[in-house]
């Protein structure tokens, strides 16, 4: 067997065993809880900009971007811009004309200035406005028109209703074989006191939105292999692969 294929096969077989390893899964879930209490994901930057993601999830995104080779990555939720910079830098490594489109209801001036001053801004476009509005959806659809491979990441308001509307608007733009990644689904599995000051929580989360969306959209499937490989992820049940 080709050494590269042998490595990939061994990885797949090893990851499949994790699903039956109750101790490992319980340890990962407890670790996720402790990471949230410690605000662990707020500790990192990507090429100088704060990136509010788990390093493990960025590693998985790197693998998916290399696999899919998207012409366009659409992201809802900009914050400090680190995720936009990450996606743009991955596209830069791929070469070609790949672009990143970021949406946010409020792009703060200091963040906009820092993003626009970054070397990776040459691949980035930002739209300010409500990602769930029909007007924004039409604007994004026009921007994506003609792109052969599109990948979407949803990471803005985490309420069930908001995420479901984003899924309805932007998941259809994902091309077959690519992904719609929904972050902060773990809200559904973590203690309520972590989100007592937020409008979302158990029963009102990105994960419940995904479950509702999938009832009516069999063109997407949850790719559990990504989550199992990571063990530590802010997107449990959130790695949605378009299969048809």
N, C-alpha and C positions, 0 to 999 in steps of 0.2 A: 504493500500500500504506500502511496505517496506520503512522505513525512508530514506535509501540511494537512492532508486529509486525515491522517492518523491522529494528529493533535486535535483536530476539530471533532472527530468521532469520539475520542476519549473524553473531551470536555462535555459533549452532549450526554454521554452515558453517565458521567459523574454527576452532572446536574440533575438528571432524572431521578437519581437515588435520593436527592435532598427532600423530595416530596414525601418520602416515607420516614424521614428522620425527624421525629417529633421533638426531640431535645434540641436539635439544631434550629428548627423553626421557632420554637418557644424562646430560645436564647436571642434570636434575631428580633423577634417581636418585643422582647423586654429591652433590648438595646435601643430599638427605635423609640420606645417610650422615654428612656433616659436621655437620648439625644435631643428630643424635643424639649424636655425640661431644661436641658443645658443650653438650648438655642445654638446647637452645634453648627447648623447650616449657615449661620450668619458669620462664620469665621474665615471665609475664603474669598479670593479674588481670581479673576481670569484676565491675564494680560493687563493688570492694573485696575480693573473695575470690579467692585463687589458683585459676586455671583451667588444669589440666594438659592443654591441647589446643593444637594448632597454630592460629594465627589463621585460616589458610586454611580449616580444617575448620569453624570456627565460622561463617565467612562462608557456607559451603555449607549448614550446618544452618539458618542464618537464612533462606536461600532456600527450603529444603524446608518449614520450619515455616510460612512465609508461603503456600506453595503448598498444603500439606495442610490447614492450619488444624486441628491436632489438638485434641481435647478432653482427651487425656491423653498425656503423654510419660513413658515408663518408662525409668529409667536404672539400670544395675547398675554399682556402683563410685561412691562418693561422695567419698572423700578430703577435700579442703578445702571442697568444696561449690560451687566456682565454676561447674561445669557445670550444677548444679541451678539456681543463681541465673540463669545465662544463659538456660536454657530457660524459667524462670518469667518473666523479663523479656520474652522474646519473646511469651509468651502474654498477658502484661499489655498489650502493644502491640496485640494482636489484639482485646482486650476479651473479654467473655463470661466463662465460668466454667472455663476450661481449667486443668488441674492437672498437677503434676509429682510422680511417685513415684520416690524414690531408694532403692536397696537396697545394703546393705553388710554384710559379715560382722562388721565392727568399726568403729563410728562413734565416733571418739575424742571425749572430753568437750569439749575446747576447740573442735573443729570443730562439734560439735552446737550448742554455745552460740552460736557466731558465726553459724551458719546460722539458728538460731531468732530471733536478734536482728535479722536483716536484713529490710528492708521487703518483699522478695519472698517471705519465708517464708509469707505468707498463701496462696500457691498450692502450697506444698510439703508433702508427707508423706514421712516416712522410715521404712523398716522395717529393723531390724537382724537379720541372720541369714544363713544360707547360701543364696545365690541358686539353687543347684542342687538344693536339697532339695524333695521333694514337698510338704512343708508350706508352704514359702515360695511355691512355684508356685501352690498352691491359694489362698493368701492374696492374691497379686497378681491372680489370675484373678477372684476375687470383687470386688476393688477396681475392676477394669477393666470389670466387667459393666455393660452399658448404655451404655458410651461409644461414640459413633458413629465417631470417627476416632482411632486410636491409633498413635503413633510410638514405636519402641523404640531405645535406644542401649545397646550392651554394651561395658563398659570396666572389667572387674574383673580377676580372675585370667586370665592370657593363655595358659594351657596348652590344648592341643587338646581334652582331655577336658572341661575346665571350660566352655570356650566352646561346645562342641557340646551339652552339657547345657543351657546357657542358651538356645541357639538352639531346642532342642526344646521348652523350657518357654515361652519368651516370644515367639518369632517368630509362633506361631499367633494371638497377640493383635493383631498388626498388621493393620490394615484394608486392603482393596484400594485401591491407589493411593498408599498410604503406604509408609514405609521402616523397615527394621531396619538400623541402622548399627553395624557391628562395627569397633572401633578396634584399633590396634596390630597390624594385619595385616602391616605392614612387617617385623616380626620375621623373617618367612620370607625376606626379601630382603636383610637387612643382615648384616654380619659377626658371627660367633658371639661374638667377644670383647666385644661390647656387652652381652651377656646372660649372661656367664659365672657370675654370682652369682645367677641366677634359674632357676626350674624349667622355663622355656620356652626355645625356640630354634628353629633351622631344623628342619623336620619335626615340630615340636610347637608349633604356633602358632595364633592365631586364623584365619589364612588357610587352613591345612590343615583346620580345623574347618568353615569355610565350604564348602570343596570337598566335604567328606564330606556335609554337610547338603544341599547342592544335588543330590546324586545321588538323593535320595529326596523332594525337595520342589520340584516344578516350578512351584509357585505363586509362587516367588520367582525373580527374575533379577538378576544383577549389572548395575547401571546404570553402565556405563563412562563415560558422558558426564560424570558428576560428577567422576570421577577425572581424566579428560583435561582438563577445564576448569581444575581446581585445579593439576595437575602436582605440587604439593607437598601431600601428604596422608598422614595416619597410618592411613588406611582404604582402602588399595588393595585392590580386589576386595571391599571391605566395605560398599559402598553398595547394599544389597539392597532392591529394589523389589518389593512384592507386586503381582502382575499378575492373579491370579485367586484 
